[in-house]
């Protein structure tokens, strides 16, 4: 169970990462040597972290009734961010 929960919450955090990412450049060259240096440590703490809710289903097309777990969740942060901006400034981006 922990694996699915981590996959779901991790993929949501990945969808939000653009808000916290910092790509350093100098004369057109990226100065961040690896993905570990992009500023992801600034993602919300556990207290502000999204909560996943598992819904048990059975997919007759999947192996042993299984279906995807975290592939769809990165699509959810973008609309939430856009709506939060609209709520804050009253303009659709």
N, C-alpha and C positions, 0 to 999 in steps of 0.2 A: 504494500500500500504506500509506503513512504516513497518508493520509486516513482509512482504515478503522480503523487502530490508534488514532488520535487520537479518532475518534468513539466507539469502544468504551471506551477508558480515560476519556474525558471524561464519558461517561454514567454510568459507575460512580462517578466523583468527584461527579457531580451527585446521585446517590442517597445519597452519604455527607454531602453538604453540610449537612444538618440538624444534624449533630453539631458542626459548626464555625461555624454561622451565628449571628450576634448581631444581634438586632433591638432597637435602642434606642428606648425610648418615654418620653415625658414628658407627663403629664396625658392619657394615652390617645392621643397623637399620635405616629406613627412619626417618628423623628428621622434615620433613614438616608435620605439624599436619592436614592440609586440602588442598584441591585443591586451596584455596585462597592464599596459601603460596608457590606456585610453581613458582612465578616470571612472571605470565602472564601480569602483569602491564607494562611490557617492550614491549608489542606488538606495532607495528607502530601506530603513532598518526593518527588522522583523515586526516591530509594532505597527509600522505603516505599510507592511507588505500585504499584497492581495491575498485573499483567502479562497481556496478552491473548494468546491462542493462536488463530490463524486455522485454521478447518477448511474446506477447499474442498468445496463441494457444488454441485449443479446443480438448481435449482428449475424444473420444467417449466411451472409456472404464471406465473413471473416473466418480465419482459422480458429476453430474451437469457439466460435461466437465472439471473437475479439474484434475490436475496432481501434481506430487511432486514439491517442491520448493527448498529445500536446501540439499537434501540427496546426490546429485551427486557432489556438489561443493568441499567437502573435498579432492577429488581425484586430483584436479588440482594443488595445491601448490607443491606437491612432484616432478613432472616432471619439473616444472618451476625452482625449487631450484637446481635440478641436472643439468639442462641446464645452469643456472647461474654459477655454479661451473666449468662446462666445459669451458664456456666463459672466466672465470677468470684465470684458471690454465692450461687449455688445456688438461685435463685428464678426461676421463669418470670414474665416481665412481661406 
